[in-house]
Amino acid sequence: MDLGLNGKRAIVTGGSRGIGKQCALALAREGVHVCIAARTQDTLNQALTEINQTGHKGHAVVGDLTLQANCEKVVQAMVARFGGVDILVNNVGAARNTDILELSPELIDDALGLKTYSCLRMSQLVIPFMKENRWGRIINIAGSAGTSPTRANVPTGAANITILNITRALSDAVSGDGILVNAVCPGLTNTGRARTQQRARAEREGCDVEELLQALGQELPAGRIAEPEEVANVVTFLASEACSYMFGTALYMDGGKRRSTP
Ligand SMILES: NC(=O)c1ccc[n+]([C@@H]2O[C@H](COP(=O)([O-])OP(=O)(O)OC[C@H]3O[C@@H](n4cnc5c(N)ncnc54)[C@H](OP(=O)(O)O)[C@@H]3O)[C@@H](O)[C@H]2O)c1
């Protein structure tokens, strides 16, 4: 299948590690010029080296994307370097979860402040460039916790369900301009974040976090948790010309965990 991505220009927020990094690499392998943004210079540099090794030059911008000024900096850098933006992957997110009976409202604010507000701001900033070309793709990484609340994951769930709301509303606002906005909802995925999230539980249960991740995977119809490359493959399709008739939808990649029909 020709994805029609060669020469396109993409921003991937939180593109230095985990799912974001694999999205950046998958897009770069298709010939996309990718700009990644995150807070830590070292990991950004490492990811940029790998992106450049695909043969298609990337760019990296350091900044905390909870701040509007840094969101603007990323888009300005992208436009200065590559002349515009065709694809935005809103991936950044790092909610801190605790049991609902001990949860402070600040943790919900933090989760929304990073994932949801950066998604909204970045989208608003890139849409004028996409409208100019009458072509654009915005892919929001939500998460299956948005529609599967548990007592332990309310900050993550609050951010993810809001991302799904934004996805639908934004899609309605820009579908007439040739811009497709869709979301991906991964389940537990093999990244540093998954380890950080599960460490406390592993300690409580007196097991190794790797053993816990394996056991959680075995409970799924898939028999294992997702790899970030698998999420990146779906994101790459949603970013492509081949994806031409999907508007405001959410694709679940949870290894078959979700019981309800879409
Ligand atoms: N892993 C899972 O099981 C899973 C499941 C469902 C959904 N998701 C979603 O997938 C997305 C990526 O998760 P992941 O597991 O790949 O996470 P990860 O491995 O922790 O990577 C997070 C990325 O975001 C960057 N980042 C974090 N805070 C930032 C901030 N304030 N400003 C700018 N960049 C920031 C990190 O770099 P710095 O720390 O250097 O800034 C890193 O590049 C998140 O939205 C998450 O909710 C993950």
The ligand as a Tripos MOL2 file, in Angstrom:
@<TRIPOS>MOLECULE
LIG
   48    52     1     0     0
SMALL
NO_CHARGES

@<TRIPOS>ATOM
      1 N1          2.4770    2.8650   28.0070 N.am      1 LIG1
      2 C1          1.2020    2.5570   28.1860 C.2       1 LIG1
      3 O1          0.8630    1.5080   28.7760 O.2       1 LIG1
      4 C2          0.1180    3.4480   27.6280 C.ar      1 LIG1
      5 C3         -1.2020    2.9510   27.5390 C.ar      1 LIG1
      6 C4         -2.2030    3.7600   27.0450 C.ar      1 LIG1
      7 C5         -1.9210    5.0610   26.6460 C.ar      1 LIG1
      8 N2         -0.6400    5.5200   26.7480 N.ar      1 LIG1
      9 C6         -0.3990    6.9030   26.3390 C.3       1 LIG1
     10 O2          0.6250    6.9560   25.3770 O.3       1 LIG1
     11 C7          1.3380    8.1780   25.5100 C.3       1 LIG1
     12 C8          2.8300    7.8700   25.5780 C.3       1 LIG1
     13 O3          3.0510    7.0080   26.6760 O.3       1 LIG1
     14 P1          4.4520    6.2410   26.8360 P.3       1 LIG1
     15 O4          4.1510    5.0220   27.6240 O.co2     1 LIG1
     16 O5          5.1440    6.1150   25.5460 O.co2     1 LIG1
     17 O6          5.2160    7.2820   27.7870 O.3       1 LIG1
     18 P2          6.8110    7.4480   28.0780 P.3       1 LIG1
     19 O7          7.5480    6.2530   27.6400 O.co2     1 LIG1
     20 O8          6.8800    7.8750   29.5030 O.co2     1 LIG1
     21 O9          7.2080    8.6880   27.1490 O.3       1 LIG1
     22 C9          6.6310    9.9370   27.4140 C.3       1 LIG1
     23 C10         7.2130   10.9850   26.4830 C.3       1 LIG1
     24 O10         6.6210   12.2550   26.8070 O.3       1 LIG1
     25 C11         7.6600   13.1840   27.1840 C.3       1 LIG1
     26 N3          7.1090   14.0780   28.2190 N.ar      1 LIG1
     27 C12         6.6370   13.7590   29.4500 C.ar      1 LIG1
     28 N4          6.2280   14.8500   30.1000 N.ar      1 LIG1
     29 C13         6.4520   15.9060   29.2580 C.ar      1 LIG1
     30 C14         6.2280   17.3220   29.3430 C.ar      1 LIG1
     31 N5          5.7120   17.8980   30.4500 N.pl3     1 LIG1
     32 N6          6.5570   18.1060   28.2890 N.ar      1 LIG1
     33 C15         7.0930   17.5550   27.1580 C.ar      1 LIG1
     34 N7          7.3210   16.2340   27.0130 N.ar      1 LIG1
     35 C16         7.0000   15.4240   28.0600 C.ar      1 LIG1
     36 C17         8.7860   12.2870   27.6760 C.3       1 LIG1
     37 O11        10.0540   12.9140   27.6340 O.3       1 LIG1
     38 P3         10.5990   13.7990   28.8740 P.3       1 LIG1
     39 O12        10.2620   13.0270   30.1240 O.co2     1 LIG1
     40 O13        12.0490   13.9420   28.6150 O.co2     1 LIG1
     41 O14         9.8740   15.1010   28.8020 O.co2     1 LIG1
     42 C18         8.7050   11.1600   26.6570 C.3       1 LIG1
     43 O15         9.2430   11.5680   25.4270 O.3       1 LIG1
     44 C19         0.7800    8.8850   26.7380 C.3       1 LIG1
     45 O16        -0.1510    9.8570   26.3470 O.3       1 LIG1
     46 C20         0.0840    7.7730   27.4940 C.3       1 LIG1
     47 O17        -0.9870    8.2340   28.2870 O.3       1 LIG1
     48 C21         0.3830    4.7620   27.2130 C.ar      1 LIG1
@<TRIPOS>BOND
     1     1     2 1
     2     2     3 2
     3     2     4 1
     4     4     5 ar
     5     4    48 ar
     6     5     6 ar
     7     6     7 ar
     8     7     8 ar
     9     8     9 1
    10     8    48 ar
    11     9    10 1
    12     9    46 1
    13    10    11 1
    14    11    12 1
    15    11    44 1
    16    12    13 1
    17    13    14 1
    18    14    15 2
    19    14    16 1
    20    14    17 1
    21    17    18 1
    22    18    19 2
    23    18    20 1
    24    18    21 1
    25    21    22 1
    26    22    23 1
    27    23    24 1
    28    23    42 1
    29    24    25 1
    30    25    26 1
    31    25    36 1
    32    26    27 ar
    33    26    35 ar
    34    27    28 ar
    35    28    29 ar
    36    29    30 ar
    37    29    35 ar
    38    30    31 1
    39    30    32 ar
    40    32    33 ar
    41    33    34 ar
    42    34    35 ar
    43    36    37 1
    44    36    42 1
    45    37    38 1
    46    38    39 2
    47    38    40 1
    48    38    41 1
    49    42    43 1
    50    44    45 1
    51    44    46 1
    52    46    47 1
@<TRIPOS>SUBSTRUCTURE
     1 LIG1         1 GROUP 0 **** ****
